[in-house]
């Protein structure tokens, strides 16, 4: 938290896995998902996502995603940045 106590964490989850086909979002193996980590802001999450995506560029079925956890934790607030 910031000194004044009003800073919000805008948590983001980065994860990925192999898709069954290139047109869908169904994973081949849920137990084999790569949970990269949880990040305090979109910028850091994007850096992690980009790194993992570049590492797996030779596998067309491998996809990484950024999930805006802060939106799931506060679904009533649509005005959250990120």
Secondary structure, 3 states (H helix, E strand, C coil): CCCCCCCCCCCEEEEEEEECCCCCCCECCHHHCEEEEEECCHHHHHHHHHHHHHHCCCCCCEEEEEEEHHHHHCCCCCCCCC
